[in-house]
Amino acid sequence: MADAEQSRRRVQSIEVGFRVLRVLRMAEGPLPLREVAARAAMPPSKVHLYLVSFVRENMAYQDPRTGFYGLGSFAIQLGLAAVRQLDIVGAAGDVLLDLRDRTDCAVYLTLWGDQGPCVVAKADGNLQGAFTLRLGYILPAATTATGQVFVAHLPREEIERVLAAQRETSMPHMVRARDRAVDLDQIAAEVRERGYGSTAGRLNQNFAGLAAPIFAADGRLGAVLTLLGPTDYVSGDRQESFAAMLMEAAAGVTAGIRTGH
């Protein structure tokens, strides 16, 4: 009986600790102790004990200047290790490099997370200049080529939930304003008819995005493959050629996932 009770306490302790980690994960940046405690609905003294242990194990870090807390290096390593183990990410690795080499554009692989489309793998291109997306970057859920593909294939309530959350974050005001005005039905119809998402000639006058769906073994949308390059380069016949390459590459990854190769 004593062993069972001790085991139950240990499990509960882990669950409580994850409440603290979830707060750090959802935050836009490092938070003060009292804010972490408030969001976790826990006493600051209790949260502090967990944070001390997390800092010691590099699951969290404390900014020496402000005293605020954020996710640590081990949390990042853990997340990237989990991403590497996903079938889709592994299957798409060589495809990203091949597309990058054939087009000179940046190529990104994006998964849907609880905050929206998240970049999990990339191959930077020669023509992107200073514009790069880091791993873990969260994209707008409807105003990017990537987001358009998710809009076309995910349940509407999930898209609307993330859009509502993104409007409350620190994303640029212009992005939020455009998201308010988008017609989700029109976006979904255009992507399904075309077979890919496109922001060529829209949003950012300097860059054009093309995005194609990758489907998981169960037939549902698993990821999005996106090509990003200068607008004046990804245009005309070249845009059509790149879109065909992109869709062929995404279809190849889908086929590999379904056959296990």
Secondary structure, 3 states (H helix, E strand, C coil): CHHHHHHHHHHHHHHHHHHHHHHHHHCCCCECHHHHHHHHCCCHHHHHHHHHHHHHCCCEEECCCCCCEEECHHHHHHHHHHHHCCHHHHHHHHHHHHHHHHHCCEEEEEEEECCEEEEEEEECCCCCCCCCCCCCCECCCCCCHHHHHHHHHCCHHHHHHHHHHHHCCCCCHHHHHHHHHCCHHHHHHHHHHHCCEECCCCCCCCEEEEEEEEECCCCCEEEEEEEEEECCCCCHHHHHHHHHHHHHHHHHHHHHHHHCC
